[in-house]
Amino acid sequence: MNFQIVKLNRIYKVILIKSGFIVFFETFFRNFWKFIPINLVYCLVSLPIITNGFAKVGITHVARNTARDKHSFGLSDFFDTIKKNKKQAFVAGIINALIYGLMAANLYFYWFFSKGIMQSIGLGFIMAAFFIFTIMNYYLWTLIITFDYKLKQAYMNSFRFVFINLKYNLLVFFVNV
């Protein structure tokens, strides 16, 4: 258990510091019932691939506010964020769908139609690109809703964040897988 000793007016007090693990589950259970309708709306909005970007910015905004312990109105914040960021969310959603589609087609090609060293090199390159682009998406949606970046700047900064925080990105990626 982490603790900190603080001196207040000649009296020493021990203050317990909660770990991130405990704070996560406290926040999760405190907001559990608020997440149910938001996740249902997220699933409905992201069903058509063309609107996937809208769903991502909405859920990212609500999740970010919840993680920061800021008040969130749930569904109204979800849809307000979509309205504020609709152009970038739409274009980023289309770009992500195209890139993941191209990577899936390349993966299929190298897995079934290529032999030898070309298969190994191609599969390695595609898997590395898949990893990098997936980690970029962890940061992309937060950058879109938080800052007034152009889409190119958001993609470039999310690409940089992949390598700046590589150790934790690897941990989160493999936990998610």
C-alpha positions as CSV (number, residue, x, y, z in Angstrom):
1,M,0.0,0.0,0.0
2,N,1.4,3.4,-1.0
3,F,1.3,6.1,1.6
4,Q,2.6,9.6,2.2
5,I,3.5,11.3,5.5
6,V,2.4,14.9,5.6
7,K,3.2,17.5,8.4
8,L,0.2,19.7,9.1
9,N,0.5,22.2,12.0
10,R,3.1,20.1,13.9
11,I,0.9,17.0,13.5
12,Y,2.0,14.2,11.2
13,K,-0.7,12.4,9.3
14,V,-0.4,9.4,7.1
15,I,-2.3,9.8,3.8
16,L,-3.0,6.6,1.8
17,I,-2.5,6.9,-1.9
18,K,-4.7,4.7,-4.0
19,S,-3.1,2.9,-6.9
20,G,-4.3,3.4,-10.5
21,F,-5.8,-0.1,-10.5
22,I,-8.1,0.7,-7.5
23,V,-9.0,4.1,-8.9
24,F,-10.0,2.6,-12.2
25,F,-12.4,0.1,-10.7
26,E,-13.9,2.7,-8.4
27,T,-14.6,5.0,-11.4
28,F,-15.8,2.1,-13.5
29,F,-18.4,0.8,-10.9
30,R,-19.5,4.4,-10.0
31,N,-20.3,5.1,-13.7
32,F,-21.4,1.6,-14.8
33,W,-25.0,2.3,-15.5
34,K,-24.2,5.5,-17.4
35,F,-22.0,3.4,-19.7
36,I,-24.8,1.0,-20.7
37,P,-26.9,3.3,-22.9
38,I,-23.7,5.1,-24.2
39,N,-22.3,1.8,-25.4
40,L,-25.5,0.7,-27.0
41,V,-25.7,4.0,-28.9
42,Y,-22.0,3.6,-29.8
43,C,-22.7,0.1,-31.3
44,L,-25.7,1.4,-33.3
45,V,-23.8,4.5,-34.6
46,S,-20.7,2.5,-35.6
47,L,-22.6,-0.3,-37.4
48,P,-22.3,1.3,-40.8
49,I,-18.6,1.6,-41.5
50,I,-19.0,5.1,-42.8
51,T,-20.2,6.4,-39.4
52,N,-17.5,4.7,-37.4
53,G,-15.6,7.9,-36.9
54,F,-18.6,9.6,-35.4
55,A,-19.0,6.9,-32.8
56,K,-15.3,7.0,-31.9
57,V,-15.2,10.7,-31.2
58,G,-18.4,10.5,-29.1
59,I,-17.4,7.6,-26.9
60,T,-13.8,9.1,-26.6
61,H,-15.2,12.3,-25.2
62,V,-17.5,10.7,-22.7
63,A,-14.7,8.2,-21.6
64,R,-12.1,11.0,-21.3
65,N,-14.4,13.1,-19.1
66,T,-15.2,10.1,-16.9
67,A,-11.6,9.2,-16.5
68,R,-10.8,12.8,-15.5
69,D,-13.7,12.7,-13.0
70,K,-15.4,15.6,-14.9
71,H,-19.1,15.6,-15.2
72,S,-20.5,14.2,-18.4
73,F,-24.1,14.3,-19.5
74,G,-23.7,11.0,-21.3
75,L,-25.7,10.8,-24.5
76,S,-26.0,14.5,-24.9
77,D,-22.2,14.9,-24.7
78,F,-21.8,12.0,-27.0
79,F,-23.9,13.7,-29.7
80,D,-22.6,17.2,-29.1
81,T,-19.1,16.0,-29.6
82,I,-20.1,14.4,-32.9
83,K,-21.6,17.7,-34.0
84,K,-18.5,19.6,-33.1
85,N,-16.0,17.3,-34.8
86,K,-18.2,15.8,-37.6
87,K,-15.8,16.7,-40.5
88,Q,-12.7,15.3,-39.0
89,A,-14.4,12.3,-37.5
90,F,-16.0,11.4,-40.9
91,V,-12.7,11.7,-42.8
92,A,-10.7,9.9,-40.1
93,G,-13.3,7.1,-40.0
94,I,-13.1,6.7,-43.8
95,I,-9.3,6.8,-43.7
96,N,-9.1,4.2,-41.0
97,A,-11.6,1.9,-42.8
98,L,-9.5,2.2,-46.0
99,I,-6.2,1.6,-44.3
100,Y,-7.5,-1.4,-42.3
101,G,-9.1,-2.8,-45.5
102,L,-5.8,-2.4,-47.5
103,M,-3.9,-4.1,-44.7
104,A,-6.4,-7.0,-44.5
105,A,-6.1,-7.5,-48.3
106,N,-2.3,-7.4,-48.1
107,L,-2.3,-9.8,-45.2
108,Y,-4.5,-12.2,-47.2
109,F,-2.3,-11.9,-50.3
110,Y,1.0,-12.5,-48.4
111,W,-0.5,-15.4,-46.3
112,F,-2.0,-17.4,-49.2
113,F,-0.4,-16.4,-52.5
114,S,3.2,-15.6,-51.6
115,K,6.0,-18.1,-50.8
116,G,9.4,-18.1,-49.2
117,I,11.2,-15.0,-48.1
118,M,8.7,-12.6,-49.7
119,Q,6.0,-14.1,-47.6
120,S,8.0,-13.5,-44.4
121,I,9.0,-10.0,-45.3
122,G,5.5,-9.1,-46.4
123,L,3.8,-10.5,-43.4
124,G,6.3,-8.9,-41.0
125,F,5.8,-5.5,-42.7
126,I,2.0,-5.8,-42.6
127,M,1.9,-6.9,-39.0
128,A,4.2,-4.0,-38.0
129,A,2.0,-1.5,-39.9
130,F,-1.1,-3.0,-38.2
131,F,0.5,-2.6,-34.8
132,I,1.6,1.0,-35.4
133,F,-1.7,2.0,-36.9
134,T,-3.7,0.4,-34.1
135,I,-1.6,2.2,-31.5
136,M,-2.1,5.4,-33.4
137,N,-5.8,5.0,-33.0
138,Y,-5.5,5.0,-29.2
139,Y,-4.3,8.6,-29.5
140,L,-6.0,9.9,-32.7
141,W,-9.5,10.3,-31.4
142,T,-8.4,12.1,-28.2
143,L,-6.3,14.5,-30.3
144,I,-9.3,15.2,-32.6
145,I,-11.6,16.1,-29.7
146,T,-9.1,17.9,-27.5
147,F,-7.1,20.1,-29.9
148,D,-7.9,22.2,-32.9
149,Y,-5.5,20.3,-35.2
150,K,-5.8,19.6,-38.8
151,L,-6.3,15.9,-39.5
152,K,-2.7,15.6,-40.9
153,Q,-1.3,17.0,-37.6
154,A,-3.5,14.7,-35.5
155,Y,-2.2,11.7,-37.5
156,M,1.4,12.8,-37.3
157,N,1.2,13.4,-33.5
158,S,-0.5,10.1,-32.9
159,F,2.3,8.5,-35.0
160,R,4.9,10.2,-32.8
161,F,3.2,9.0,-29.6
162,V,3.4,5.4,-30.7
163,F,7.2,5.6,-30.4
164,I,7.5,8.1,-27.5
165,N,5.6,5.8,-25.1
166,L,6.5,2.5,-26.8
167,K,6.9,0.5,-23.6
168,Y,3.4,1.2,-22.3
169,N,1.9,1.0,-25.8
170,L,3.2,-2.5,-26.2
171,L,1.7,-3.4,-22.8
172,V,-1.7,-2.0,-23.6
173,F,-1.7,-3.5,-27.1
174,F,-1.0,-7.1,-25.8
175,V,-3.4,-6.7,-22.9
176,N,-6.1,-5.7,-25.4
177,V,-5.2,-8.6,-27.8
